Amino acid sequence: MYIDIKPLWTTIKNNIIEKISTLNKTITLAAVTLKPDDATQNYLKNQEKLAKKLGINYSVYEAINRNQLFSILRELSSDNNVHGIFVTHPLPGIEEMEAVNMISPEKDVEGRHPYNMGMLMYGSEFFAPCTAEAVVKILEDITKLSGANVVVVGRSTTVGKPLAIMLLRRDRSATVTVCHTRTRNLQQITRNADIVIAAAGKINLITSDMVKENSIVVDVGINVTDNGIVGDVNPEVSEKALVTPVPGGVGRITTIILMEHVVKAAEKLKLT
Ligand SMILES: NC(=O)c1ccc[n+]([C@@H]2O[C@H](COP(=O)([O-])OP(=O)(O)OC[C@H]3O[C@@H](n4cnc5c(N)ncnc54)[C@H](OP(=O)(O)O)[C@@H]3O)[C@@H](O)[C@H]2O)c1
C-alpha cells in the first residue's frame, strides 16, 4: 500500500500560514542558481508557486560565474530583508561546501551549512537538512521509532548521513544501519528491517524480495525516465509493505519543510 502524504503536508502548510499571519511582516526566500538546467528551472518554478501560495516573497538570482555567485550569496546573507537562502545543487564547477560556507547559518534554510550540520550532532535540529527532516516527519507521523530496526540505503551528506544521526537522537532511538555501494548482502540487511529508507538514486534498487512483510519503505529517490519521475523502490514492494509514493512523497514534504524553515528564520531574526 502507498502512504498518503497529503494530511501531513496539509498540517505543515496550515502551521506555516498561521505563523506567517502572527509574524505580520513580509517573509522573503531568495533562490540562487548558476547555469540552471531544465530540471533545476522546473524545480525553481514549483518552489516559487508554493512560496506564492503561502504568501512568501520569492526571488531567483541567476549568477553567470563563480565570483558573481559568491558575491550574490554574501550580499543576500547581509540583507536584512532576506530571511532564507536556497542554493540549487549541483553547481557546475563549484564544491557544495564552498557555496554553503558563503551563507549565513541563520539563513541556511536547507540545513547544509557546517554549523547547522554540526548542531545535529548535539541533537539540535533548528535547520536540519530538509529531506532528512521530511523522512523523519513522515515516519513519526505513522510509526514509533524507538527500538525500530531502520536501514538507510545511501550515505550522502544531504540525506543518508544526517538522517542516520537524526534517527539515533534519544527521543527517537531507532537502531540504525547505513548501507552504501560497498555493503555486502544488502538484501539480507534490508529483509530484517522494520523500516527501509531508499536514498541511493537507483531505479528498482529495492525489490519485493528485499523487504519484510508489513514493513515501512520510504522512497527518497528521484530518477528521471522517459515515462516521468520514479523512485528507487520497485512498485511491487507496495503489495508487501507500506511505501511512500514518488512523485508526491518525500519530495513534497521536503519542499514544504523548506518553507517552514524560511518562516522559522524570519521568526528568529525578529527576536535577535
Ligand atoms: N525527494 C527529495 O526531496 C530528494 C532530495 C534530495 C535527493 N533526492 C534523491 O535521493 C537520491 C539520493 O540523493 P543523494 O543526494 O543522497 O545522492 P548521492 O549523493 O548520489 O548518494 C547516493 C548514495 O547511495 C549509495 N548507493 C548508490 N547506489 C547504491 C547501491 N546500488 N547500493 C547501495 N547503495 C548505493 C551511494 O553509495 P556510495 O557512498 O558508496 O557511493 C551513496 O551513498 C537521488 O535520487 C536524489 O535525486 C531526493
PDBQT file of the ligand as one rigid body, heavy atoms in Angstrom, charges set to zero:
ROOT
HETATM    1  N1  LIG A 301      12.872  13.673  -2.501  1.00  0.00    +0.000 N 
HETATM    2  C1  LIG A 301      13.725  14.683  -2.283  1.00  0.00    +0.000 C 
HETATM    3  O1  LIG A 301      13.352  15.754  -1.837  1.00  0.00    +0.000 OA
HETATM    4  C2  LIG A 301      15.169  14.458  -2.562  1.00  0.00    +0.000 A 
HETATM    5  C3  LIG A 301      16.143  15.321  -2.061  1.00  0.00    +0.000 A 
HETATM    6  C4  LIG A 301      17.499  15.019  -2.277  1.00  0.00    +0.000 A 
HETATM    7  C5  LIG A 301      17.823  13.910  -3.052  1.00  0.00    +0.000 A 
HETATM    8  N2  LIG A 301      16.838  13.133  -3.575  1.00  0.00    +0.000 N 
HETATM    9  C6  LIG A 301      17.109  11.947  -4.377  1.00  0.00    +0.000 C 
HETATM   10  O2  LIG A 301      17.588  10.937  -3.499  1.00  0.00    +0.000 OA
HETATM   11  C7  LIG A 301      18.553  10.134  -4.166  1.00  0.00    +0.000 C 
HETATM   12  C8  LIG A 301      19.844  10.184  -3.373  1.00  0.00    +0.000 C 
HETATM   13  O3  LIG A 301      20.300  11.520  -3.348  1.00  0.00    +0.000 OA
HETATM   14  P1  LIG A 301      21.724  11.890  -2.762  1.00  0.00    +0.000 P 
HETATM   15  O4  LIG A 301      21.941  13.321  -2.987  1.00  0.00    +0.000 OA
HETATM   16  O5  LIG A 301      21.801  11.336  -1.388  1.00  0.00    +0.000 OA
HETATM   17  O6  LIG A 301      22.636  11.014  -3.781  1.00  0.00    +0.000 OA
HETATM   18  P2  LIG A 301      24.204  10.723  -3.791  1.00  0.00    +0.000 P 
HETATM   19  O7  LIG A 301      24.968  11.828  -3.192  1.00  0.00    +0.000 OA
HETATM   20  O8  LIG A 301      24.496  10.275  -5.169  1.00  0.00    +0.000 OA
HETATM   21  O9  LIG A 301      24.351   9.450  -2.816  1.00  0.00    +0.000 OA
HETATM   22  C9  LIG A 301      23.818   8.209  -3.157  1.00  0.00    +0.000 C 
HETATM   23  C10 LIG A 301      24.159   7.221  -2.073  1.00  0.00    +0.000 C 
HETATM   24  O10 LIG A 301      23.584   5.982  -2.405  1.00  0.00    +0.000 OA
HETATM   25  C11 LIG A 301      24.544   4.953  -2.367  1.00  0.00    +0.000 C 
HETATM   26  N3  LIG A 301      24.251   3.983  -3.409  1.00  0.00    +0.000 N 
HETATM   27  C12 LIG A 301      24.174   4.205  -4.748  1.00  0.00    +0.000 A 
HETATM   28  N4  LIG A 301      23.906   3.052  -5.388  1.00  0.00    +0.000 NA
HETATM   29  C13 LIG A 301      23.813   2.103  -4.436  1.00  0.00    +0.000 A 
HETATM   30  C14 LIG A 301      23.571   0.708  -4.480  1.00  0.00    +0.000 A 
HETATM   31  N5  LIG A 301      23.373   0.056  -5.632  1.00  0.00    +0.000 N 
HETATM   32  N6  LIG A 301      23.554   0.026  -3.307  1.00  0.00    +0.000 NA
HETATM   33  C15 LIG A 301      23.756   0.659  -2.134  1.00  0.00    +0.000 A 
HETATM   34  N7  LIG A 301      23.991   1.988  -2.031  1.00  0.00    +0.000 NA
HETATM   35  C16 LIG A 301      24.030   2.690  -3.171  1.00  0.00    +0.000 A 
HETATM   36  C17 LIG A 301      25.876   5.638  -2.615  1.00  0.00    +0.000 C 
HETATM   37  O11 LIG A 301      26.909   4.868  -2.041  1.00  0.00    +0.000 OA
HETATM   38  P3  LIG A 301      28.469   5.325  -2.044  1.00  0.00    +0.000 P 
HETATM   39  O12 LIG A 301      28.581   6.377  -0.977  1.00  0.00    +0.000 OA
HETATM   40  O13 LIG A 301      29.213   4.091  -1.725  1.00  0.00    +0.000 OA
HETATM   41  O14 LIG A 301      28.722   5.869  -3.427  1.00  0.00    +0.000 OA
HETATM   42  C18 LIG A 301      25.656   6.967  -1.921  1.00  0.00    +0.000 C 
HETATM   43  O15 LIG A 301      25.991   6.897  -0.560  1.00  0.00    +0.000 OA
HETATM   44  C19 LIG A 301      18.663  10.711  -5.580  1.00  0.00    +0.000 C 
HETATM   45  O16 LIG A 301      17.775  10.025  -6.419  1.00  0.00    +0.000 OA
HETATM   46  C20 LIG A 301      18.191  12.144  -5.410  1.00  0.00    +0.000 C 
HETATM   47  O17 LIG A 301      17.654  12.689  -6.601  1.00  0.00    +0.000 OA
HETATM   48  C21 LIG A 301      15.528  13.376  -3.327  1.00  0.00    +0.000 A 
ENDROOT
TORSDOF 0
